[in-house]
Amino acid sequence: MFGERMKLPVNGTKISVQNNKLVVPDNPILGYIEGDGIGPDITRACLRIWDMAVKQAYNGKRKIHWAELFMGEKAAGKFNGNYFPDETIDALKEIIVSIKGPLTTPVGGGFRSLNVSLRQVLDLYACVRPVRYYSGVPSPMRHPEQVDIVLFRENTEDVYSGIEYQSGSPEMRKIEKFLKEEMGATFFDDAGIGIKPISPFGSKRLVRKAIQYAIDNNRKNVTLVHKGNIMKFTEGAFRNWGYELAREEFGDSTITEDELWDKYDGKQPEGKIVIKDRIADITFQLMQLRPTEFDVLATTNLNGDYLSDAIAAEVGGMGIAPGANIGEHVAVFEATHGTAPKYSNLDKVNPGSLLFSGVSMLEYIGWTEAAELIKTNYPKVIEKKIVTYDFARQMENATEVSTSGFADALIEQIEKG
Ligand code: NAD
């Protein structure tokens, strides 16, 4: 997989997994995929910031050795038109922890989306979106600082499973006949048909990750978000399997919301995480009205898709919202926005989304001190109103800087401490 076209750094050591845990050396090799469109601009800026944060946090005792991996247009250039080389997939598995910029999906390239394919082939079943507010960032909320949520969205099933039949197709006719004649279902003729599989296996492994995260990060509650009032055997089952998993595998460290009131009079006991559930539509509302009631969310695929973007908007929008797709151990951190082609190579856009995805990556490998340096110094730069164009147009008297100019300002701030 590594060779002439894709090189492994000579000095670093690969991360490994022992006893189901990551073992991270002081000189780990991490992968990065620049991405298309604005990807190279934001990646260049962020690599400088992450490296500086690590250097400052550990006085040079720790250092990331970056392996550039290829996917998207840059891969096509190196791998004979292949946007999605097997070599890169193998490298992502071998290196375990990587980060990527946005990718263009080639029209007619045989892919629904490179991102979706990546999640599928690596079985990255949890899409993780941390959403919190950084002081100074323009927000439509009166109290955006109340939002501090980590959303775990199931990434592999639900209506994203790709089981869909076009209106009028022979496959659709076959299913229509079966459903109407054998199952007694009623629906309008010629309806396109999509299938929404939600399994105990898929639901439980996602909820397990969410609860484990809550335990590891001293979070107070995990909310199972679903639409089980309408879709009982899929969304409702997700909720039921979530509670079942919590009881069976985390019985010592969790209580349900009912138990909180019945046994503890509403006072959360030390060391116990509250597991509760909310219907998806009301969650959207509560996320604006009472965000402090939420901490970690576990959602089905489609609900999580909508909800993660809606919550991100509360704290500054897609230009700053980070994300990751995580499997059993392999993790690909990523900017959540697209390639914004009209801004390609203009050194103009906000590096925030990729930057904070990298912060999550540092936390994932246990380098929390470096992550913290970025988290504490970022708002100091924003409060000085040194921002890229997207924030500048929402602020008064802002100093608009380029992507690299923002990186310079943040690096200077980190160095000053
Ligand atoms: P987009 O996110 O690329 O851009 C929409 C708009 O959002 C831009 O025009 C810009 O105004 C703004 N924007 C995006 N990122 C920004 C940033 N970092 N800073 C400031 N402003 C920013 O969405 P799109 O135009 O719908 O998609 C363009 C391409 O990106 C498509 O090919 C699509 O397939 C791809 N895409 C990739 C990913 C991914 O790789 N994760 C995600 C979404 C879309």
Boltz pocket constraint, residues with backbone or C-beta under 6 A from the ligand:
constraints:
  - pocket:
      binder: B
      contacts: [[A, 38], [A, 101], [A, 102], [A, 103], [A, 104], [A, 105], [A, 115], [A, 318], [A, 319], [A, 334], [A, 335], [A, 336], [A, 337], [A, 338], [A, 339], [A, 340], [A, 341], [A, 342], [A, 349], [A, 350], [A, 351], [A, 352], [A, 353], [A, 390]]
      max_distance: 6.0
